[in-house]
């Protein structure tokens, strides 16, 4: 059995499977994150978010797969009876993008369902997540990277019902600099505002919020934005104070089998020390707070 401190991943994503009473944990393979090669994605399983078995292979790139590095931020969503993995990929001379893969169970093997990413091929994109609106239409919400646009963007893109392609142009939801807490960073002769890891959550009140990550006071930070319309296209308003500013981020929200709301994220942000963290959340009417 492994403990959380034994698992070196970034960008943790938890999928509770009620029928098995098991939590599935996916994430970026820590040792491979910043290298020019990547082997795939793994998963771990746990009955209690504390004791884990794994890693087990969930995805290994098939022959001829377009990407060979920066296999980042896998998320597994249940949609119309199948399991869909959204993840970021890159190759030399090819823009980073989110590819969607599918499998019949949460263990995989996950296989690509389209030729290349669904995000715009001339954009540097990452951290795509699935959102299904009130009409049942699927969207990918993703980051247009600060390394290309300076002021990082979070965008939404309407997908075909089979998730194989985009059917509308991307729509800008907000820039990173709109958050009062977000600070400009300087990295490798670049400066700008980062957007990372959007995660959507519908509150009990019916309001729609988004948790996302950037930097404040020099450390990795999680903030919250609210949709004034309750729909994916917003307009989006930033909560003035961050949710978590303890050098942790790229979060997602899930419910445990007893109904408790949880936040998953990695902390710290410095390689090779990243580990998955799980903290309780509670809703406070129009947002969430650490319980």
Backbone torsions as a table, in degrees:
resi	resn	phi	psi	omega
1	UNK	NA	140.6	177.3
2	UNK	-104.5	150.8	170.0
3	UNK	-99.2	166.2	178.4
4	UNK	-55.0	-36.8	-177.9
5	UNK	-70.3	-11.6	179.0
6	UNK	-90.1	-9.2	-171.2
7	UNK	-104.7	110.5	-178.7
8	UNK	-94.7	89.2	174.3
9	UNK	-135.0	158.9	168.5
10	UNK	-111.1	164.3	171.1
11	UNK	56.5	51.9	-175.1
12	UNK	-66.3	142.2	176.7
13	UNK	-133.4	127.5	-176.6
14	UNK	-110.9	129.2	174.9
15	UNK	-118.0	106.9	176.6
16	UNK	-76.4	131.1	176.8
17	UNK	-113.4	100.0	-173.4
18	UNK	-60.1	-40.1	-176.5
19	UNK	-61.5	-28.8	-179.7
20	UNK	-99.7	-12.8	-171.1
21	UNK	52.4	44.4	179.3
22	UNK	-131.1	143.8	171.9
23	UNK	-99.1	129.6	175.5
24	UNK	-99.2	130.0	-179.3
25	UNK	-116.1	124.1	176.3
26	UNK	-118.0	161.3	177.0
27	UNK	179.5	171.0	174.5
28	UNK	-70.9	129.5	178.0
29	UNK	-64.8	110.5	-172.9
30	UNK	-53.2	-50.6	-177.4
31	UNK	-63.7	-22.0	-177.4
32	UNK	-99.3	-4.1	-168.2
33	UNK	-54.8	-47.2	-172.2
34	UNK	-105.0	10.9	-178.7
35	UNK	-90.1	172.4	179.1
36	UNK	-94.7	22.0	174.7
37	UNK	-150.8	152.9	-179.9
38	UNK	-148.4	143.1	-175.5
39	UNK	-96.2	-24.2	-177.9
40	UNK	147.2	-157.0	177.7
41	UNK	-125.1	145.7	177.4
42	UNK	-118.8	170.6	172.0
43	UNK	-136.9	159.2	175.2
44	UNK	-125.8	155.8	177.0
45	UNK	-127.7	147.9	-178.4
46	UNK	-152.1	146.7	173.6
47	UNK	-88.0	-11.2	-169.1
48	UNK	-146.8	9.9	-178.9
49	UNK	67.6	12.6	179.9
50	UNK	-126.1	-38.7	180.0
51	UNK	-109.9	125.6	-172.3
52	UNK	-125.5	148.6	169.5
53	UNK	-115.6	145.7	179.5
54	UNK	137.5	-170.6	3.7
55	UNK	-81.0	150.4	175.1
56	UNK	-119.6	145.1	-177.7
57	UNK	-72.4	131.4	175.2
58	UNK	-109.1	-34.8	-180.0
59	UNK	-146.6	130.4	169.1
60	UNK	-128.0	130.4	-173.6
61	UNK	-60.9	129.4	176.9
62	UNK	-71.2	163.6	177.5
63	UNK	-55.5	130.1	178.8
64	UNK	86.7	3.2	179.0
65	UNK	-59.5	140.8	-167.8
66	UNK	-71.8	-20.9	-174.6
67	UNK	-114.4	154.2	179.9
68	UNK	-136.6	3.3	-176.7
69	UNK	-153.3	169.9	177.9
70	UNK	52.5	50.1	172.1
71	UNK	-79.2	101.1	-168.5
72	UNK	-123.7	149.8	162.8
73	UNK	53.7	57.0	176.6
74	UNK	-70.7	135.1	173.7
75	UNK	-126.8	137.6	177.9
76	UNK	-116.3	120.9	-177.2
77	UNK	-118.9	141.3	173.4
78	UNK	-88.3	125.8	-177.0
79	UNK	-146.5	118.7	177.6
80	UNK	51.1	43.7	172.0
81	UNK	83.8	-0.8	177.6
82	UNK	-123.2	170.7	-179.6
83	UNK	-109.0	126.7	-176.3
84	UNK	-119.8	128.1	179.7
85	UNK	-102.6	122.2	174.2
86	UNK	-104.0	128.7	-179.7
87	UNK	-154.7	158.4	179.2
88	UNK	-93.7	142.1	-179.8
89	UNK	-142.6	158.8	178.9
90	UNK	-154.8	156.7	171.8
91	UNK	-140.5	163.1	177.4
92	UNK	-58.0	126.0	178.3
93	UNK	77.8	5.1	-179.5
94	UNK	-122.3	135.3	179.8
95	UNK	-63.6	144.8	175.1
96	UNK	-68.0	140.8	179.3
97	UNK	-154.8	168.3	178.0
98	UNK	-96.5	120.3	175.0
99	UNK	-100.6	144.9	176.6
100	UNK	-108.8	133.7	178.8
101	UNK	-125.6	163.7	-176.4
102	UNK	-140.2	155.3	175.7
103	UNK	-153.2	167.0	-179.7
104	UNK	-90.3	-6.0	179.2
105	UNK	-151.3	165.7	-175.3
106	UNK	-71.6	-12.1	178.2
107	UNK	-82.9	-15.6	-173.7
108	UNK	84.2	-159.9	5.2
109	UNK	-73.2	136.6	178.5
110	UNK	-84.5	135.6	-178.3
111	UNK	-126.4	144.9	-180.0
112	UNK	-60.4	142.6	177.9
113	UNK	-108.2	-0.8	177.9
114	UNK	-145.8	166.0	179.5
115	UNK	-86.9	91.8	-179.4
116	UNK	90.6	-176.8	-174.4
117	UNK	-71.6	159.0	175.7
118	UNK	-91.2	-16.5	175.6
119	UNK	-74.1	159.0	-176.3
120	UNK	-56.0	131.3	-172.7
121	UNK	-70.1	-18.9	178.6
122	UNK	-98.8	8.0	175.8
123	UNK	-106.6	149.0	167.1
124	UNK	-88.4	112.3	-173.2
125	UNK	-129.1	155.1	175.2
126	UNK	-160.0	167.8	170.3
127	UNK	63.0	44.5	175.8
128	UNK	-69.4	140.0	177.1
129	UNK	-133.9	154.1	-178.9
130	UNK	-89.1	135.9	170.4
131	UNK	-134.7	131.8	177.2
132	UNK	-112.5	121.6	-174.6
133	UNK	-80.2	179.3	-174.6
134	UNK	-63.3	-23.1	178.4
135	UNK	-89.4	1.2	179.5
136	UNK	85.8	9.6	-179.4
137	UNK	-84.4	131.8	179.2
138	UNK	-84.3	142.9	176.5
139	UNK	-131.1	152.7	164.5
140	UNK	-108.3	127.9	173.9
141	UNK	-106.1	129.6	-170.7
142	UNK	-150.5	172.2	178.6
143	UNK	-103.2	129.4	167.0
144	UNK	-90.0	114.7	-161.9
145	UNK	-67.9	143.2	177.7
146	UNK	-60.9	-27.4	-178.8
147	UNK	-65.3	-19.4	178.3
148	UNK	-102.8	-37.8	-172.3
149	UNK	-110.0	-5.9	178.6
150	UNK	83.6	-65.0	176.6
151	UNK	-98.7	98.5	-174.0
152	UNK	-50.9	144.1	-177.2
153	UNK	-117.6	150.6	164.8
154	UNK	-113.8	127.5	-172.9
155	UNK	-126.5	161.4	175.9
156	UNK	-125.2	142.4	-176.7
157	UNK	-136.9	121.0	178.7
158	UNK	-70.8	133.3	-178.2
159	UNK	-108.3	158.2	170.2
160	UNK	-65.4	158.7	-176.4
161	UNK	-61.8	-24.9	178.5
162	UNK	-91.8	3.7	177.3
163	UNK	65.7	15.8	-176.0
164	UNK	-87.2	-16.7	-175.3
165	UNK	-159.3	161.4	172.5
166	UNK	-82.2	141.1	-179.5
167	UNK	-118.4	0.1	175.7
168	UNK	-143.3	160.4	174.6
169	UNK	-65.5	155.0	177.3
170	UNK	-66.2	149.0	179.6
171	UNK	-117.9	129.7	177.7
172	UNK	-73.8	128.0	176.5
173	UNK	-95.9	-47.8	174.4
174	UNK	-168.0	164.5	173.2
175	UNK	-97.5	154.0	178.2
176	UNK	-58.9	-38.5	-174.5
177	UNK	-68.0	-10.9	178.6
178	UNK	-70.5	-19.7	178.1
179	UNK	-80.5	123.8	-178.4
180	UNK	-58.5	-27.9	-176.1
181	UNK	-84.4	-17.1	-174.5
182	UNK	-72.2	138.1	179.7
183	UNK	-120.6	146.8	177.7
184	UNK	-67.2	139.7	176.8
185	UNK	-112.7	159.6	176.5
186	UNK	-123.7	121.5	-177.2
187	UNK	-149.2	124.4	175.4
188	UNK	51.0	52.6	177.5
189	UNK	66.3	15.1	174.7
190	UNK	-118.1	154.8	169.8
191	UNK	-138.2	148.1	-178.9
192	UNK	172.1	-173.1	-179.6
193	UNK	-112.4	130.7	-173.5
194	UNK	-92.4	139.6	163.0
195	UNK	-118.3	132.6	179.6
196	UNK	-140.5	150.1	161.7
197	UNK	49.8	58.6	176.6
198	UNK	-68.2	141.8	177.8
199	UNK	-141.1	123.8	-176.4
200	UNK	-93.8	144.2	177.7
201	UNK	-145.5	130.0	176.8
202	UNK	-95.1	119.1	-179.1
203	UNK	-72.8	162.7	176.7
204	UNK	-59.9	-28.0	178.5
205	UNK	-73.0	-10.4	-176.9
206	UNK	97.0	-11.2	179.1
207	UNK	-70.2	148.9	179.0
208	UNK	-105.8	126.7	176.8
209	UNK	-123.2	160.2	176.1
210	UNK	-129.0	127.9	170.8
211	UNK	-96.3	136.3	-179.1
212	UNK	-151.1	167.5	-172.8
213	UNK	-123.4	149.9	173.1
214	UNK	-157.4	-150.5	-179.7
215	UNK	-127.1	141.4	173.6
216	UNK	-142.1	137.9	179.3
217	UNK	50.5	34.4	174.2
218	UNK	84.3	-0.5	-177.9
219	UNK	-127.5	157.5	-179.8
220	UNK	-63.5	137.0	-167.6
221	UNK	-143.1	146.5	174.7
222	UNK	-108.5	128.6	176.1
223	UNK	-120.6	175.5	-178.2
224	UNK	-130.2	138.3	171.5
225	UNK	-123.1	149.2	179.5
226	UNK	-118.2	139.9	174.7
227	UNK	-87.2	119.5	-178.3
228	UNK	-65.4	-27.1	-179.3
229	UNK	-93.3	-13.6	-173.7
230	UNK	80.0	4.5	-179.8
231	UNK	-116.6	166.9	-171.5
232	UNK	-64.7	-30.5	-177.2
233	UNK	-84.6	1.3	172.1
234	UNK	74.6	-146.0	14.1
235	UNK	-70.5	150.9	-176.4
236	UNK	-99.3	134.8	-179.3
237	UNK	-119.1	133.8	-176.6
238	UNK	-85.6	132.6	171.2
239	UNK	-69.8	128.3	-171.0
240	UNK	-59.8	-38.3	-178.0
241	UNK	-102.2	141.3	179.5
242	UNK	-67.7	156.9	176.0
243	UNK	-75.5	-40.0	-177.3
244	UNK	-149.1	126.4	-177.5
245	UNK	-128.6	37.3	-176.8
246	UNK	-105.9	38.8	-179.7
247	UNK	60.9	43.3	174.1
248	UNK	-139.2	152.1	-179.2
249	UNK	-176.2	-160.5	-168.0
250	UNK	47.9	74.1	-170.1
251	UNK	-104.5	170.3	169.2
252	UNK	-151.4	161.2	-176.7
253	UNK	-114.4	137.4	175.9
254	UNK	-148.5	164.5	176.3
255	UNK	-108.9	136.1	174.9
256	UNK	-75.9	173.3	-175.4
257	UNK	-65.5	-20.3	177.0
258	UNK	-92.8	6.8	176.8
259	UNK	91.9	-2.7	178.8
260	UNK	-69.2	137.5	177.2
261	UNK	-85.2	134.9	-177.7
262	UNK	-129.7	152.7	172.3
263	UNK	-113.8	127.1	174.1
264	UNK	-109.3	136.6	177.1
265	UNK	-159.6	168.8	174.2
266	UNK	-103.5	148.1	179.6
267	UNK	-158.3	140.7	-8.8
268	UNK	-72.2	-176.0	-178.4
269	UNK	-91.6	-6.1	-175.1
270	UNK	-85.9	127.9	174.4
271	UNK	-76.1	137.5	9.0
272	UNK	-103.6	31.4	-171.4
273	UNK	-94.2	-3.6	-175.0
274	UNK	-62.8	137.4	176.6
275	UNK	-143.2	152.7	177.7
276	UNK	-69.7	138.8	178.6
277	UNK	-125.0	143.2	178.7
278	UNK	-131.5	120.6	178.6
279	UNK	-129.7	149.0	-180.0
280	UNK	-74.0	142.3	174.9
281	UNK	-116.0	160.4	167.5
282	UNK	-141.1	147.8	176.7
283	UNK	-81.3	142.2	-179.6
284	UNK	-123.8	36.2	178.1
285	UNK	99.4	-72.3	-177.3
286	UNK	-113.2	7.9	179.0
287	UNK	-159.3	-160.6	175.8
288	UNK	-132.1	160.1	176.7
289	UNK	-145.3	158.6	176.2
290	UNK	-65.6	127.2	-176.3
291	UNK	-75.4	NA	NA
